[in-house]
Amino acid sequence: MCELRTAVDRHGEYILATNPQYTEMDRVYLTNRILGMVGDAAADVPGKDDALANLDALIDAAVVNGVIDDAQSARAILGSRLMDLATPTPSGVNSTFNDKYQDSPQAATDWFYSLSRANNYIQTRAIAQNVAFRTPTEFGDLEITINLSKPEKDPRDIAAAARQQQSGYPACQLCLENEGYAGRADFPARSNHRIVRFELGGQTWGLQYSPYAYFSEHAIFLDAVHEPMHINARTFTNLLDIVTWLPHYFAGSNADLPIVGGSMLAHEHYQGGRHTMPMRWPKLSG
């Protein structure tokens, strides 16, 4: 009987199981919200047991029904909107994170990381394509990773972006203004994106996860203010404060230089996560 349930039903059940702000009383409302995004003709599309496969079925139905174009950006925008329903509001996410932090910092990040995977903000299927090599050397294990998860540009999106008037909003992909942003042909969909706020050096910063991770629980710590990256004495204080706040994570920074620095030098940010980097202190003689 399970396989006969529709994709709309399946997604409604997933929302109710994932987002505590909804209850059984909201089922009809959620069904209509989903149909409003994918088209009434999708009401009879067979459901899938896997949540992401079911999401694909809804997006495919929207394409077939002419609700969206069959372009990479349009598919991503719709998928993000559908998963936004399964995601608590920003204030709800921050409240739950802070409540769980009272139990332990790891309990808080475990919950936030699981949510970011469950709502497809972290692209788990794409990340599974990444390749990693680990080879022992006299200096310790050498680790090489090849990130294959970031999608190639869709030619249709490139053409659409060329015709689209540039708004300058959000200023970059690391700004707080990305939280809940619908996306467009030249900018990623972020309806299901959430950021945990915390204080760093007397200023508001945000914690989020990378959608296309390079390592376990790849976290990004970003300044609430859009300003260029810079390395100074404050950088090291900030990094130490971060690992004091989240002692089970590491934190580090790219250089603030073109080419050898990070890919987003326009916005002050650090990276970290739950990963042991392949490095060690050299042995000292004497």
Secondary structure, DSSP 8 states (H G I E B T S, - for coil): -GGGSBHHHHHHHHHHHH-TT--GGGHHHHHHHHHHHH-GGGGG-B--SSHHHHHHHHHHHHHHTTSS-SSHHHHHHHHHHHHHTTS--HHHHHHHHHHHHTT-HHHHHHHHHHHHHHTTSS-HHHHTT-EEEEEEETTEEEEEEE---S----HHHHHHHHHS-----SSSTTSGGGTT---BTTB---TT---EEEEETTEEEEEEE-SS-SSTT-EEEEESS------SHHHHHHHHHHHHHSTTSEEE--BSSTTTB-S-TTS-EEEEES---S--------
